[in-house]
């Protein structure tokens, strides 16, 4: 039987959900160092609120993983994504209004 053992590190949480952020860079030269950062990035969230691993929930990937392939099947995903889109649109409107005032 194969197994993977590793220490579980307490995750950083955002609104009680595990998350990860991916930012992309391209290094085109080392000497001199030339690095370009892509303006966009990816933030991925677990679809269920984080709970410390127990025997009962350790296999609930929607709590412990942020992979899109895992969370796209979650019953919580659609509602959460809609709320995030609405929040993003509201935030963009506030920023645009602020910039117009300046």
C-alpha positions, 0 to 999 in steps of 0.5 A: 500500500502506497502512502504519502506522509507530510506535516499539515501546516495551519493554513492562512484563511480568507473569510474562513476559507483556505486559499492560494494565490498564483502570480506569474513571472518570466525571467528573460535574463539572469545577468543582468536580471530581467524579470517580467510580471504578468499583470493578472494572477489567480486566487483559488479558494476552497469551496467550504469553510476550513475546519481542522482535519479530523477523521470525519472530514479529512477526506472532504476535499472541498474543505482542504483543497483549493484545486478548481477541478475538485471544487467545481463539483461542490454544491457551494461553488456556484453561489460563492462564485456569484457572490465573488463576481458581484463583490468584484463588480461593486469594488470596481465601481467604488474604485472607478468612482474614487478615481473620477473624483480625484 
